[in-house]
Amino acid sequence: MGVDDLPFPFRDILASVDLVVSKSGYGIVTELALDGRASLLLERADWPEEPYLLRWLGRYAPFEQLSAMADLTLERVRDSLRGARALAPLEPALGGGELQIARAILERLNS
C-alpha cells in the first residue's frame, strides 16, 4: 500500500506525521519547506541540483541526510531518525510565489 492508496490528500498525510523519510526531489522538498516538516533524506549523489535544493530547504525545514552507501547501517539510520525528530522546527516557506513569478515575467515582457 502506498500513499496514493490512502483516502486522504497528500498534504493532510504530510501534516499528520512527525518525520518524513524520503529521497530528495523537487516535489517532496517543496512540500517539506511549505509545511516546515522534519525529514531524513537519502542522498542522491548523481543529482546535480541536490546541494542547491537542500540548501534552500534548510532555510525552512529541519532535515538530516544519509549517504546511500556509508550511512545505511541500522545504528546510523536509528541515530539519524532520532536526530531529525529532535531538530527544532523552522519558519515554513510561504506559498504564493507563483504570483511573484508571473508578475516578474509580465513586467519583463511589457518593458
MOPAC internal coordinates of N, CA, C and O (Angstrom, degrees):
PM7 1SCF
backbone

  N    0.0000 0     0.00 0     0.00 0    0    0    0
  C    1.4538 1     0.00 0     0.00 0    1    0    0
  C    1.5211 1   108.44 1     0.00 0    2    1    0
  O    1.2310 1   120.87 1   -46.48 1    3    2    1
  N    1.3026 1   115.95 1   133.52 1    3    2    1
  C    1.4515 1   122.05 1   178.09 1    5    3    2
  C    1.5126 1   111.38 1  -115.28 1    6    5    3
  O    1.2310 1   121.14 1    -3.54 1    7    6    5
  N    1.3108 1   115.42 1   176.46 1    7    6    5
  C    1.4673 1   121.22 1  -179.83 1    9    7    6
  C    1.5253 1   110.88 1   -58.07 1   10    9    7
  O    1.2310 1   120.52 1   142.63 1   11   10    9
  N    1.3348 1   116.61 1   -37.37 1   11   10    9
  C    1.4713 1   119.96 1  -179.10 1   13   11   10
  C    1.5211 1   113.03 1   -64.78 1   14   13   11
  O    1.2310 1   120.10 1   160.52 1   15   14   13
  N    1.3356 1   117.42 1   -19.48 1   15   14   13
  C    1.4591 1   121.09 1  -179.66 1   17   15   14
  C    1.5334 1   112.99 1   -84.96 1   18   17   15
  O    1.2310 1   120.30 1   171.16 1   19   18   17
  N    1.3106 1   117.03 1    -8.84 1   19   18   17
  C    1.4671 1   120.50 1  -178.59 1   21   19   18
  C    1.5244 1   110.36 1   -85.16 1   22   21   19
  O    1.2310 1   120.32 1   -31.47 1   23   22   21
  N    1.3338 1   117.00 1   148.53 1   23   22   21
  C    1.4709 1   120.07 1  -176.88 1   25   23   22
  C    1.5312 1   113.78 1   -86.05 1   26   25   23
  O    1.2310 1   120.62 1  -144.58 1   27   26   25
  N    1.3392 1   116.41 1    35.42 1   27   26   25
  C    1.4640 1   120.79 1  -178.39 1   29   27   26
  C    1.5247 1   109.32 1  -131.31 1   30   29   27
  O    1.2310 1   120.04 1   -31.09 1   31   30   29
  N    1.3134 1   117.52 1   148.91 1   31   30   29
  C    1.4671 1   119.67 1   174.22 1   33   31   30
  C    1.5381 1   110.01 1   -64.18 1   34   33   31
  O    1.2310 1   120.78 1   -31.48 1   35   34   33
  N    1.3331 1   116.11 1   148.52 1   35   34   33
  C    1.4594 1   120.87 1  -178.86 1   37   35   34
  C    1.5223 1   111.65 1   -55.86 1   38   37   35
  O    1.2310 1   119.77 1   138.19 1   39   38   37
  N    1.3250 1   118.04 1   -41.81 1   39   38   37
  C    1.4808 1   121.12 1  -179.37 1   41   39   38
  C    1.5202 1   111.56 1   -60.43 1   42   41   39
  O    1.2310 1   119.79 1   144.25 1   43   42   41
  N    1.3424 1   118.00 1   -35.75 1   43   42   41
  C    1.4656 1   120.93 1   177.49 1   45   43   42
  C    1.5214 1   110.90 1   -69.15 1   46   45   43
  O    1.2310 1   120.73 1   140.33 1   47   46   45
  N    1.3203 1   116.21 1   -39.67 1   47   46   45
  C    1.4702 1   120.00 1   177.97 1   49   47   46
  C    1.5192 1   109.79 1   -63.90 1   50   49   47
  O    1.2310 1   120.46 1   133.07 1   51   50   49
  N    1.3215 1   116.74 1   -46.93 1   51   50   49
  C    1.4641 1   120.80 1   179.65 1   53   51   50
  C    1.5280 1   111.26 1   -59.09 1   54   53   51
  O    1.2310 1   120.39 1   138.52 1   55   54   53
  N    1.3101 1   116.87 1   -41.48 1   55   54   53
  C    1.4642 1   121.11 1  -179.00 1   57   55   54
  C    1.5211 1   113.01 1   -69.00 1   58   57   55
  O    1.2310 1   120.29 1   163.57 1   59   58   57
  N    1.3308 1   117.05 1   -16.43 1   59   58   57
  C    1.4663 1   119.40 1  -175.72 1   61   59   58
  C    1.5270 1   113.61 1   -97.39 1   62   61   59
  O    1.2310 1   119.58 1  -179.94 1   63   62   61
  N    1.3190 1   118.41 1     0.06 1   63   62   61
  C    1.4653 1   120.26 1  -177.78 1   65   63   62
  C    1.5213 1   110.90 1  -106.08 1   66   65   63
  O    1.2310 1   121.18 1   -23.64 1   67   66   65
  N    1.3307 1   115.34 1   156.36 1   67   66   65
  C    1.4596 1   120.89 1   177.12 1   69   67   66
  C    1.5202 1   112.15 1   -83.63 1   70   69   67
  O    1.2310 1   120.75 1   150.28 1   71   70   69
  N    1.3268 1   116.18 1   -29.72 1   71   70   69
  C    1.4584 1   120.62 1  -173.45 1   73   71   70
  C    1.5210 1   109.27 1  -154.73 1   74   73   71
  O    1.2310 1   120.45 1   -40.58 1   75   74   73
  N    1.3210 1   116.75 1   139.42 1   75   74   73
  C    1.4554 1   122.50 1   176.74 1   77   75   74
  C    1.5242 1   108.14 1  -105.30 1   78   77   75
  O    1.2310 1   120.50 1   -46.44 1   79   78   77
  N    1.3227 1   116.64 1   133.56 1   79   78   77
  C    1.4621 1   122.22 1   174.02 1   81   79   78
  C    1.5159 1   106.25 1  -114.22 1   82   81   79
  O    1.2310 1   120.55 1   -58.60 1   83   82   81
  N    1.3462 1   116.55 1   121.40 1   83   82   81
  C    1.4621 1   120.25 1  -173.09 1   85   83   82
  C    1.5195 1   109.88 1  -161.33 1   86   85   83
  O    1.2310 1   120.95 1    -6.65 1   87   86   85
  N    1.3104 1   115.79 1   173.35 1   87   86   85
  C    1.4565 1   120.98 1   163.96 1   89   87   86
  C    1.5236 1   105.98 1   -91.05 1   90   89   87
  O    1.2310 1   120.63 1   -23.01 1   91   90   89
  N    1.3083 1   116.40 1   156.99 1   91   90   89
  C    1.4578 1   118.10 1   179.21 1   93   91   90
  C    1.5279 1   109.46 1   -76.51 1   94   93   91
  O    1.2310 1   121.56 1   -31.60 1   95   94   93
  N    1.2953 1   114.62 1   148.40 1   95   94   93
  C    1.4584 1   122.68 1   178.36 1   97   95   94
  C    1.5177 1   107.54 1  -168.73 1   98   97   95
  O    1.2310 1   120.45 1   -18.33 1   99   98   97
  N    1.3118 1   116.75 1   161.67 1   99   98   97
  C    1.4692 1   119.57 1  -176.88 1  101   99   98
  C    1.5278 1   112.35 1   -55.32 1  102  101   99
  O    1.2310 1   120.21 1   133.37 1  103  102  101
  N    1.3239 1   117.20 1   -46.63 1  103  102  101
  C    1.4625 1   120.77 1  -175.54 1  105  103  102
  C    1.5143 1   113.02 1   -64.92 1  106  105  103
  O    1.2310 1   120.15 1   126.55 1  107  106  105
  N    1.3242 1   117.31 1   -53.45 1  107  106  105
  C    1.4711 1   119.48 1  -175.33 1  109  107  106
  C    1.5206 1   110.98 1   -68.75 1  110  109  107
  O    1.2310 1   119.64 1   142.48 1  111  110  109
  N    1.3302 1   118.30 1   -37.52 1  111  110  109
  C    1.4663 1   120.08 1   179.32 1  113  111  110
  C    1.5299 1   110.26 1   -64.36 1  114  113  111
  O    1.2310 1   120.28 1   139.53 1  115  114  113
  N    1.3256 1   117.07 1   -40.47 1  115  114  113
  C    1.4611 1   120.21 1   177.49 1  117  115  114
  C    1.5211 1   110.85 1   -63.54 1  118  117  115
  O    1.2310 1   120.27 1   134.45 1  119  118  117
  N    1.3293 1   117.09 1   -45.55 1  119  118  117
  C    1.4613 1   120.67 1   178.92 1  121  119  118
  C    1.5313 1   111.47 1   -61.81 1  122  121  119
  O    1.2310 1   120.26 1   137.80 1  123  122  121
  N    1.3300 1   117.11 1   -42.20 1  123  122  121
  C    1.4674 1   120.83 1   178.81 1  125  123  122
  C    1.5210 1   110.80 1   -62.10 1  126  125  123
  O    1.2310 1   120.32 1   137.25 1  127  126  125
  N    1.3297 1   117.00 1   -42.75 1  127  126  125
  C    1.4623 1   120.94 1  -179.55 1  129  127  126
  C    1.5216 1   111.53 1   -66.25 1  130  129  127
  O    1.2310 1   120.37 1   138.47 1  131  130  129
  N    1.3365 1   116.90 1   -41.53 1  131  130  129
  C    1.4671 1   119.91 1  -179.63 1  133  131  130
  C    1.5162 1   112.07 1   -67.75 1  134  133  131
  O    1.2310 1   120.43 1   151.53 1  135  134  133
  N    1.3299 1   116.78 1   -28.47 1  135  134  133
  C    1.4606 1   120.96 1  -177.79 1  137  135  134
  C    1.5278 1   112.52 1   -99.35 1  138  137  135
  O    1.2310 1   119.85 1   166.44 1  139  138  137
  N    1.3334 1   117.89 1   -13.56 1  139  138  137
  C    1.4597 1   120.91 1  -177.04 1  141  139  138
  C    1.5203 1   112.49 1    68.32 1  142  141  139
  O    1.2310 1   120.41 1  -157.24 1  143  142  141
  N    1.3197 1   116.82 1    22.76 1  143  142  141
  C    1.4696 1   123.00 1  -174.10 1  145  143  142
  C    1.5220 1   110.68 1   -79.97 1  146  145  143
  O    1.2310 1   120.27 1   -43.41 1  147  146  145
  N    1.3386 1   117.09 1   136.59 1  147  146  145
  C    1.4629 1   122.97 1   176.59 1  149  147  146
  C    1.5227 1   109.88 1   -70.96 1  150  149  147
  O    1.2310 1   121.01 1   -31.29 1  151  150  149
  N    1.3454 1   115.67 1   148.71 1  151  150  149
  C    1.4574 1   118.79 1  -179.16 1  153  151  150
  C    1.5189 1   111.99 1  -148.91 1  154  153  151
  O    1.2310 1   122.26 1   -19.86 1  155  154  153
  N    1.3127 1   113.27 1   160.14 1  155  154  153
  C    1.4523 1   123.74 1   171.14 1  157  155  154
  C    1.5206 1   104.91 1  -119.69 1  158  157  155
  O    1.2310 1   120.44 1   -65.06 1  159  158  157
  N    1.3326 1   116.77 1   114.94 1  159  158  157
  C    1.4562 1   121.44 1  -172.51 1  161  159  158
  C    1.5229 1   110.85 1  -112.96 1  162  161  159
  O    1.2310 1   121.05 1   -44.56 1  163  162  161
  N    1.3106 1   115.60 1   135.44 1  163  162  161
  C    1.4524 1   121.76 1   176.94 1  165  163  162
  C    1.5253 1   108.75 1   -84.80 1  166  165  163
  O    1.2310 1   120.91 1   -51.56 1  167  166  165
  N    1.3262 1   115.86 1   128.44 1  167  166  165
  C    1.4628 1   121.50 1  -177.46 1  169  167  166
  C    1.5318 1   112.16 1   -60.97 1  170  169  167
  O    1.2310 1   121.39 1   -38.50 1  171  170  169
  N    1.3134 1   114.95 1   141.50 1  171  170  169
  C    1.4619 1   122.26 1   174.08 1  173  171  170
  C    1.5280 1   106.96 1  -117.87 1  174  173  171
  O    1.2310 1   120.75 1   -98.13 1  175  174  173
  N    1.3241 1   116.18 1    81.87 1  175  174  173
  C    1.4652 1   122.02 1  -172.91 1  177  175  174
  C    1.5207 1   112.79 1   -60.19 1  178  177  175
  O    1.2310 1   119.67 1   154.93 1  179  178  177
  N    1.3158 1   118.23 1   -25.07 1  179  178  177
  C    1.4591 1   120.89 1  -177.33 1  181  179  178
  C    1.5295 1   112.68 1   -92.18 1  182  181  179
  O    1.2310 1   119.63 1  -171.10 1  183  182  181
  N    1.3110 1   118.31 1     8.90 1  183  182  181
  C    1.4588 1   121.76 1  -177.52 1  185  183  182
  C    1.5260 1   108.80 1  -108.16 1  186  185  183
  O    1.2310 1   119.07 1   -73.23 1  187  186  185
  N    1.3315 1   119.38 1   106.77 1  187  186  185
  C    1.4641 1   121.38 1  -173.40 1  189  187  186
  C    1.5297 1   114.72 1   -65.31 1  190  189  187
  O    1.2310 1   119.60 1   157.19 1  191  190  189
  N    1.3171 1   118.37 1   -22.81 1  191  190  189
  C    1.4675 1   120.07 1  -179.03 1  193  191  190
  C    1.5235 1   113.23 1   -78.65 1  194  193  191
  O    1.2310 1   120.33 1   163.59 1  195  194  193
  N    1.3310 1   116.98 1   -16.41 1  195  194  193
  C    1.4635 1   120.21 1  -171.42 1  197  195  194
  C    1.5318 1   114.59 1   -55.10 1  198  197  195
  O    1.2310 1   118.26 1   131.07 1  199  198  197
  N    1.3282 1   120.91 1   -48.93 1  199  198  197
  C    1.4813 1   118.24 1  -177.81 1  201  199  198
  C    1.5172 1   113.36 1   -57.85 1  202  201  199
  O    1.2310 1   120.39 1   141.90 1  203  202  201
  N    1.3218 1   116.87 1   -38.10 1  203  202  201
  C    1.4635 1   121.09 1  -178.14 1  205  203  202
  C    1.5271 1   111.29 1   -72.52 1  206  205  203
  O    1.2310 1   121.08 1   139.02 1  207  206  205
  N    1.3170 1   115.54 1   -40.98 1  207  206  205
  C    1.4574 1   120.56 1   179.01 1  209  207  206
  C    1.5276 1   110.64 1   -64.98 1  210  209  207
  O    1.2310 1   120.41 1   137.70 1  211  210  209
  N    1.3276 1   116.82 1   -42.30 1  211  210  209
  C    1.4655 1   119.84 1  -179.28 1  213  211  210
  C    1.5254 1   111.75 1   -72.35 1  214  213  211
  O    1.2310 1   119.99 1   148.32 1  215  214  213
  N    1.3187 1   117.62 1   -31.68 1  215  214  213
  C    1.4663 1   119.42 1   175.25 1  217  215  214
  C    1.5271 1   109.08 1   -62.29 1  218  217  215
  O    1.2310 1   120.59 1   137.57 1  219  218  217
  N    1.3480 1   116.47 1   -42.43 1  219  218  217
  C    1.4641 1   120.58 1   177.77 1  221  219  218
  C    1.5233 1   110.40 1   -65.63 1  222  221  219
  O    1.2310 1   120.05 1   134.66 1  223  222  221
  N    1.3354 1   117.52 1   -45.34 1  223  222  221
  C    1.4580 1   121.09 1   179.47 1  225  223  222
  C    1.5236 1   111.47 1   -57.06 1  226  225  223
  O    1.2310 1   120.56 1   139.50 1  227  226  225
  N    1.3338 1   116.54 1   -40.50 1  227  226  225
  C    1.4635 1   120.93 1  -178.75 1  229  227  226
  C    1.5132 1   114.46 1   -59.47 1  230  229  227
  O    1.2310 1   119.89 1   161.91 1  231  230  229
  N    1.3271 1   117.81 1   -18.09 1  231  230  229
  C    1.4687 1   121.05 1   175.95 1  233  231  230
  C    1.5237 1   112.14 1   -77.35 1  234  233  231
  O    1.2310 1   120.21 1   159.98 1  235  234  233
  N    1.3528 1   117.20 1   -20.02 1  235  234  233
  C    1.4575 1   120.18 1  -171.04 1  237  235  234
  C    1.5215 1   115.81 1  -124.26 1  238  237  235
  O    1.2310 1   119.92 1   159.70 1  239  238  237
  N    1.3067 1   117.76 1   -20.30 1  239  238  237
  C    1.4663 1   119.45 1  -176.83 1  241  239  238
  C    1.5270 1   109.51 1  -149.17 1  242  241  239
  O    1.2310 1   120.56 1   -41.29 1  243  242  241
  N    1.3253 1   116.53 1   138.71 1  243  242  241
  C    1.4660 1   119.35 1   179.26 1  245  243  242
  C    1.5317 1   110.82 1   -74.59 1  246  245  243
  O    1.2310 1   120.97 1   -38.31 1  247  246  245
  N    1.3359 1   115.75 1   141.69 1  247  246  245
  C    1.4659 1   118.90 1   176.81 1  249  247  246
  C    1.5213 1   110.01 1  -154.22 1  250  249  247
  O    1.2310 1   121.40 1   -20.57 1  251  250  249
  N    1.2991 1   114.93 1   159.43 1  251  250  249
  C    1.4593 1   122.95 1   169.50 1  253  251  250
  C    1.5121 1   106.15 1  -124.05 1  254  253  251
  O    1.2310 1   121.25 1   -24.87 1  255  254  253
  N    1.3279 1   115.21 1   155.13 1  255  254  253
  C    1.4550 1   119.13 1  -178.19 1  257  255  254
  C    1.5257 1   109.72 1  -126.30 1  258  257  255
  O    1.2310 1   121.45 1   -41.40 1  259  258  257
  N    1.3150 1   114.84 1   138.60 1  259  258  257
  C    1.4605 1   122.37 1   174.94 1  261  259  258
  C    1.5166 1   108.26 1  -109.85 1  262  261  259
  O    1.2310 1   120.85 1   -43.93 1  263  262  261
  N    1.3542 1   115.98 1   136.07 1  263  262  261
  C    1.4614 1   117.07 1   173.64 1  265  263  262
  C    1.5211 1   107.65 1   -81.40 1  266  265  263
  O    1.2310 1   120.87 1   -33.33 1  267  266  265
  N    1.2866 1   115.93 1   146.67 1  267  266  265
  C    1.4665 1   122.09 1  -170.60 1  269  267  266
  C    1.5164 1   114.08 1   -55.04 1  270  269  267
  O    1.2310 1   119.26 1   135.27 1  271  270  269
  N    1.2983 1   119.02 1   -44.73 1  271  270  269
  C    1.4560 1   119.63 1  -173.82 1  273  271  270
  C    1.5327 1   112.60 1   -97.85 1  274  273  271
  O    1.2310 1   120.32 1   128.36 1  275  274  273
  N    1.3204 1   116.99 1   -51.64 1  275  274  273
  C    1.4540 1   120.54 1  -170.69 1  277  275  274
  C    1.5228 1   113.50 1   -67.43 1  278  277  275
  O    1.2310 1   119.99 1   147.63 1  279  278  277
  N    1.3244 1   117.63 1   -32.37 1  279  278  277
  C    1.4654 1   120.23 1  -171.73 1  281  279  278
  C    1.5230 1   114.66 1   -98.66 1  282  281  279
  O    1.2310 1   119.38 1   178.97 1  283  282  281
  N    1.2932 1   118.79 1    -1.03 1  283  282  281
  C    1.4623 1   119.45 1  -175.41 1  285  283  282
  C    1.5212 1   112.52 1   -86.21 1  286  285  283
  O    1.2310 1   122.03 1  -119.82 1  287  286  285
  N    1.3191 1   113.71 1    60.18 1  287  286  285
  C    1.4579 1   120.55 1   170.73 1  289  287  286
  C    1.5189 1   106.51 1  -113.73 1  290  289  287
  O    1.2310 1   120.38 1   -26.25 1  291  290  289
  N    1.2971 1   116.88 1   153.75 1  291  290  289
  C    1.4653 1   120.33 1  -178.54 1  293  291  290
  C    1.5224 1   111.09 1   -56.55 1  294  293  291
  O    1.2310 1   120.47 1   136.00 1  295  294  293
  N    1.3215 1   116.71 1   -44.00 1  295  294  293
  C    1.4675 1   120.00 1  -178.09 1  297  295  294
  C    1.5329 1   111.26 1   -64.08 1  298  297  295
  O    1.2310 1   120.07 1   135.25 1  299  298  297
  N    1.3284 1   117.47 1   -44.75 1  299  298  297
  C    1.4684 1   120.69 1  -178.60 1  301  299  298
  C    1.5259 1   111.04 1   -67.18 1  302  301  299
  O    1.2310 1   119.90 1   138.22 1  303  302  301
  N    1.3198 1   117.81 1   -41.78 1  303  302  301
  C    1.4658 1   120.48 1   178.23 1  305  303  302
  C    1.5257 1   110.02 1   -63.75 1  306  305  303
  O    1.2310 1   119.98 1   135.88 1  307  306  305
  N    1.3246 1   117.65 1   -44.12 1  307  306  305
  C    1.4697 1   121.31 1   179.16 1  309  307  306
  C    1.5296 1   110.35 1   -60.92 1  310  309  307
  O    1.2310 1   120.12 1   134.35 1  311  310  309
  N    1.3458 1   117.38 1   -45.65 1  311  310  309
  C    1.4635 1   120.84 1   179.69 1  313  311  310
  C    1.5260 1   111.31 1   -64.41 1  314  313  311
  O    1.2310 1   120.53 1   140.66 1  315  314  313
  N    1.3318 1   116.59 1   -39.34 1  315  314  313
  C    1.4684 1   120.51 1   179.47 1  317  315  314
  C    1.5216 1   111.56 1   -67.42 1  318  317  315
  O    1.2310 1   120.44 1   141.10 1  319  318  317
  N    1.3202 1   116.77 1   -38.90 1  319  318  317
  C    1.4654 1   120.04 1   176.43 1  321  319  318
  C    1.5123 1   110.86 1   -61.86 1  322  321  319
  O    1.2310 1   120.67 1   134.39 1  323  322  321
  N    1.3216 1   116.32 1   -45.61 1  323  322  321
  C    1.4752 1   119.99 1   177.67 1  325  323  322
  C    1.5211 1   110.97 1   -62.53 1  326  325  323
  O    1.2310 1   120.89 1   135.62 1  327  326  325
  N    1.3270 1   115.91 1   -44.38 1  327  326  325
  C    1.4593 1   119.94 1  -179.63 1  329  327  326
  C    1.5084 1   112.69 1   -63.08 1  330  329  327
  O    1.2310 1   120.30 1   136.80 1  331  330  329
  N    1.3139 1   117.03 1   -43.20 1  331  330  329
  C    1.4629 1   120.94 1  -179.53 1  333  331  330
  C    1.5182 1   111.14 1   -65.74 1  334  333  331
  O    1.2310 1   120.20 1   141.38 1  335  334  333
  N    1.3203 1   117.23 1   -38.62 1  335  334  333
  C    1.4724 1   120.14 1   179.79 1  337  335  334
  C    1.5203 1   111.07 1   -68.57 1  338  337  335
  O    1.2310 1   120.12 1   153.26 1  339  338  337
  N    1.3445 1   117.37 1   -26.74 1  339  338  337
  C    1.4586 1   121.06 1  -177.55 1  341  339  338
  C    1.5272 1   112.94 1   -86.68 1  342  341  339
  O    1.2310 1   119.83 1   171.01 1  343  342  341
  N    1.3209 1   117.93 1    -8.99 1  343  342  341
  C    1.4550 1   120.59 1  -178.51 1  345  343  342
  C    1.5240 1   110.66 1   -64.15 1  346  345  343
  O    1.2310 1   121.24 1   -38.54 1  347  346  345
  N    1.3065 1   115.23 1   141.46 1  347  346  345
  C    1.4621 1   120.05 1  -179.72 1  349  347  346
  C    1.5246 1   110.50 1   -69.53 1  350  349  347
  O    1.2310 1   120.20 1   -40.16 1  351  350  349
  N    1.3176 1   117.23 1   139.84 1  351  350  349
  C    1.4646 1   119.32 1   177.15 1  353  351  350
  C    1.5257 1   110.64 1   -65.62 1  354  353  351
  O    1.2310 1   120.80 1   -28.18 1  355  354  353
  N    1.3070 1   116.08 1   151.82 1  355  354  353
  C    1.4605 1   123.14 1   177.88 1  357  355  354
  C    1.5188 1   108.85 1  -115.19 1  358  357  355
  O    1.2310 1   120.87 1    -8.69 1  359  358  357
  N    1.3102 1   115.95 1   171.31 1  359  358  357
  C    1.4701 1   120.56 1   176.62 1  361  359  358
  C    1.5266 1   108.30 1   -73.61 1  362  361  359
  O    1.2310 1   119.42 1   -62.32 1  363  362  361
  N    1.3377 1   118.71 1   117.68 1  363  362  361
  C    1.4727 1   120.00 1  -178.66 1  365  363  362
  C    1.5207 1   112.16 1   -62.19 1  366  365  363
  O    1.2310 1   121.23 1   -24.33 1  367  366  365
  N    1.3237 1   115.26 1   155.67 1  367  366  365
  C    1.4611 1   120.94 1   175.45 1  369  367  366
  C    1.5157 1   109.01 1   -66.43 1  370  369  367
  O    1.2310 1   120.72 1   -29.38 1  371  370  369
  N    1.3021 1   116.22 1   150.62 1  371  370  369
  C    1.4570 1   120.61 1   176.85 1  373  371  370
  C    1.5153 1   109.42 1   -90.77 1  374  373  371
  O    1.2310 1   120.37 1   -43.26 1  375  374  373
  N    1.3046 1   116.90 1   136.74 1  375  374  373
  C    1.4581 1   120.91 1   174.92 1  377  375  374
  C    1.5157 1   109.79 1   -76.09 1  378  377  375
  O    1.2310 1   120.51 1    -0.17 1  379  378  377
  N    1.2981 1   116.62 1   179.83 1  379  378  377
  C    1.4539 1   120.43 1   176.24 1  381  379  378
  C    1.5126 1   113.93 1    95.87 1  382  381  379
  O    1.2310 1   119.95 1  -176.04 1  383  382  381
  N    1.2979 1   117.71 1     3.96 1  383  382  381
  C    1.4536 1   120.21 1   179.68 1  385  383  382
  C    1.5094 1   113.20 1   -62.69 1  386  385  383
  O    1.2310 1   120.66 1   158.83 1  387  386  385
  N    1.3199 1   116.35 1   -21.17 1  387  386  385
  C    1.4639 1   119.02 1  -179.91 1  389  387  386
  C    1.5240 1   111.36 1   -62.61 1  390  389  387
  O    1.2310 1   119.99 1   148.53 1  391  390  389
  N    1.3297 1   117.62 1   -31.47 1  391  390  389
  C    1.4689 1   120.34 1   177.85 1  393  391  390
  C    1.5242 1   110.71 1   -69.49 1  394  393  391
  O    1.2310 1   120.42 1   140.32 1  395  394  393
  N    1.3202 1   116.81 1   -39.68 1  395  394  393
  C    1.4574 1   120.54 1   177.69 1  397  395  394
  C    1.5192 1   110.72 1   -64.18 1  398  397  395
  O    1.2310 1   120.30 1   139.05 1  399  398  397
  N    1.3093 1   117.02 1   -40.95 1  399  398  397
  C    1.4605 1   121.32 1   179.32 1  401  399  398
  C    1.5280 1   110.34 1   -64.85 1  402  401  399
  O    1.2310 1   120.69 1   134.22 1  403  402  401
  N    1.3227 1   116.28 1   -45.78 1  403  402  401
  C    1.4676 1   120.20 1  -179.94 1  405  403  402
  C    1.5289 1   110.46 1   -61.38 1  406  405  403
  O    1.2310 1   119.53 1   137.82 1  407  406  405
  N    1.3262 1   118.50 1   -42.18 1  407  406  405
  C    1.4659 1   121.28 1   178.84 1  409  407  406
  C    1.5276 1   111.16 1   -63.26 1  410  409  407
  O    1.2310 1   120.71 1   137.52 1  411  410  409
  N    1.3291 1   116.25 1   -42.48 1  411  410  409
  C    1.4629 1   120.07 1   179.87 1  413  411  410
  C    1.5227 1   111.24 1   -63.27 1  414  413  411
  O    1.2310 1   120.32 1   139.14 1  415  414  413
  N    1.3250 1   116.99 1   -40.86 1  415  414  413
  C    1.4610 1   120.97 1   178.38 1  417  415  414
  C    1.5294 1   110.23 1   -64.73 1  418  417  415
  O    1.2310 1   120.72 1   134.54 1  419  418  417
  N    1.3462 1   116.23 1   -45.46 1  419  418  417
  C    1.4712 1   119.36 1   179.69 1  421  419  418
  C    1.5291 1   111.60 1   -62.76 1  422  421  419
  O    1.2310 1   120.12 1   140.89 1  423  422  421
  N    1.3272 1   117.37 1   -39.11 1  423  422  421
  C    1.4657 1   120.53 1   178.65 1  425  423  422
  C    1.5281 1   110.29 1   -61.92 1  426  425  423
  O    1.2310 1   120.29 1   137.40 1  427  426  425
  N    1.3161 1   117.06 1   -42.60 1  427  426  425
  C    1.4753 1   120.57 1   179.81 1  429  427  426
  C    1.5197 1   111.42 1   -67.64 1  430  429  427
  O    1.2310 1   120.60 1   141.60 1  431  430  429
  N    1.3320 1   116.47 1   -38.40 1  431  430  429
  C    1.4562 1   119.37 1   179.18 1  433  431  430
  C    1.5253 1   112.46 1   -67.92 1  434  433  431
  O    1.2310 1   120.77 1   147.46 1  435  434  433
  N    1.3329 1   116.14 1   -32.54 1  435  434  433
  C    1.4629 1   120.79 1  -177.29 1  437  435  434
  C    1.5274 1   113.21 1   -88.11 1  438  437  435
  O    1.2310 1   120.07 1   174.75 1  439  438  437
  N    1.3160 1   117.47 1    -5.25 1  439  438  437
  C    1.4827 1   118.32 1  -178.27 1  441  439  438
  C    1.5110 1   111.95 1   -95.87 1  442  441  439
  O    1.2310 1   120.10 1   180.00 1  443  442  441

